Amino acid sequence: MPVHPTRTSVFGIDCVPSVRALAEPVDLAVLLVADPLPVIEELAETKVRFAVAFASGFAETGESGAAAQERLAAAVRRSGLRLLGPNTNLNAFERFREDLEGPAIALITQSGHQGRPVFTLQELGVRLSHWAPTGNEADLETADFLSYFAGRPEVGAIACYVEGLKDGRSFLLAADRAARQGVPVVAVKVGRTETGARTAASHTGKLTGADRVVDAAMRQYGVIRVDGLDQLQDTSALLARARKPLADGVVVYSISGGTGAHFADLATAAGLSLPELPQAKQDELHQWIPEYLNVANPVDNGGHPVGDWRGRKIIDAILADPSVGVLICPITGPFPR
């Protein structure tokens, strides 16, 4: 329902001159104005419970902007409504694919653009259910959405891009709730360096906090901190979709002895256990893999079985071993179906 003080219609939809003139209750007010403060004060007279403010020029601009943001926050508190923003964006209104199944990723980003790589996981068949671009967080903050998403039955993992924590205790309580609900939280938290912290302050007005304290607190409450958006993408997708391993053993299955050796080093350095497969299992694998190739773990198939009928049989045979909880397949080239 468009509201505009002078226009009579927008894109063929009739306008009303003010929120007081709305003919029916409104769930969400979307504030596309340079100064949302007067509108918040108008909304206080209505029963609107939620609003989104897109305007920038607040805490991210310095002292005067911070003061303007505090006035906005105070008006929101008086009004009784809850506000997303300011300095947020239209990612809050993205369309999510409805043809994907399985546990979903819920996304929280203080920067809208930084969530884009995770959102595009839908193109790879990974379901997303929510996206909260929180911006300057004059009212609603990362912790609010973290706590809410942790209670949603469709959410399998929560991915976050965080510049600063508005209230550290609220964040840790929300992280604790997610841990108790069994919902993994993966976060990029910027501000490791002086330059990064300064840039965050000029972007959303956030003070990033002492990095070692943030790191320790996240670790204590089970938040998995990653550095890159590709790590955020991969880790949240893995945790949303993968089941808990039934055993500690990890098997590496590759098309090359070199790849297997490389990945064995990486896995061992990460503290993973790579057990040697029993001789009976090795004999079984040699039904499909030439005898001269090593299948003790890592399993080297020589390449060709990946592309034919033997590939699935080999994978099923490895996974049938009770000592194997995780199978890693670092296949480094494309194969036709």
Buried (B, 14 or more C-beta within 10 A) or exposed (E): EBBBEEEEEEEEEEBBEEBEEBEEEBEEBBBBEEBBBEBBEBBBEBEBBBBBBBBBBBBBBEEEBBEBBEBBBEBBEEBEBEBBBBBBBEBBEBEEEEEBEEBBBBBBBBBBEBBBBBBEBBEEEBBBBBBBBBBBBBBBBBBBBBBBBBEBEEBBBBBBBBBBBBBBEBBBBBBBBBBEBEBBBBBBBBBBEEEBBEBBBEBBBBEBBEBEEBBEBBEEBBBBBBEEBEBBBBBBBEBBBEEEEEEEBBBBBBBBEEBBBBBBEEBEEEEBEBBEBEEEBBEBBEEBBEEEBEBBBBBBBBBBBBEEEBBEBBBEBBBEBEBBBBBBBBBEEEEEE
